[in-house]
C-alpha cells in the first residue's frame, strides 16, 4: 500500500468542525484589539500609534472601528499601555438581514469571486476555503466561474478605477436575488489604498453590500463565518469585538 494512504489513515480527518464545533486551533486567526473603556489620558500615545485611524477616543472610551483594523499589533506590542487583544474570527456584520438565504436553499450556494484591485492577501485567504482543512464544500459553498450561476458576489479590494465596469457587469449578470459580500478592509472602506486617484473607498460606493467581513486580510474562518451567516446556518449573534449586533452600525 502506498505510504501516502497509510499516512492518511494514521492522520485521520483534520478538517475543521466549524461551525458545528468552536474552532480554537492556534494560528488560525490574528485576532483583533478589544473595545476598552476607562483609558487614562497618558494612554493617548497608544491611540496615536494606529496607522489606519481604527482607534478613536470618545471621552474616556477608546472606540475600535474594526473595519479599519489591519492587525498590525502596534497598539498592543512595543507600547507601555497595550490594548487588550481578543482572539477569534466571528467578525462578519450583516448589513441587509433580508439577504439571508431561506432554509430550503442554504445547502447549495454558488459564489462568484471578483478581485477588484486587492493586493493578493484577501484572495489567498479566499483560496484556502477550498483546501482540505476548511473544505467549504461540506457546508454547501461552491466557487463558480460565471456570475450567471452565482448567488453571492464576493468582492475583495478597494474597487480600482479599471475594475468598476467589470464589477458592475458581473453584478448585472447575476440572477436575482443577488447578494454582495465585501471581504477585507479595502472592500469595506478602501483600506490602506483608498480612496486615491486610482482606487475607490470600497464596494459600497458601487453596489449595495449585504454583508461585510473585516480583516486585513480576514482569515478563512472569518470568511466562512460570513458565508454561514448569509446562508442562515449561523444566528445573528452580538459581535465578539465590538459588542454590536450584526446588522447594526
Ligand atoms: S492593530 Fe494596528 S490597525 Fe488595528 S487598532 Fe491596533 S494599531 Fe490600529
Boltz pocket constraint, residues with backbone or C-beta under 6 A from the ligand:
constraints:
  - pocket:
      binder: B
      contacts: [[A, 33], [A, 46], [A, 49], [A, 50], [A, 51], [A, 52], [A, 53], [A, 54], [A, 55], [A, 68], [A, 69], [A, 70], [A, 71], [A, 72], [A, 73], [A, 74], [A, 75], [A, 76]]
      max_distance: 6.0
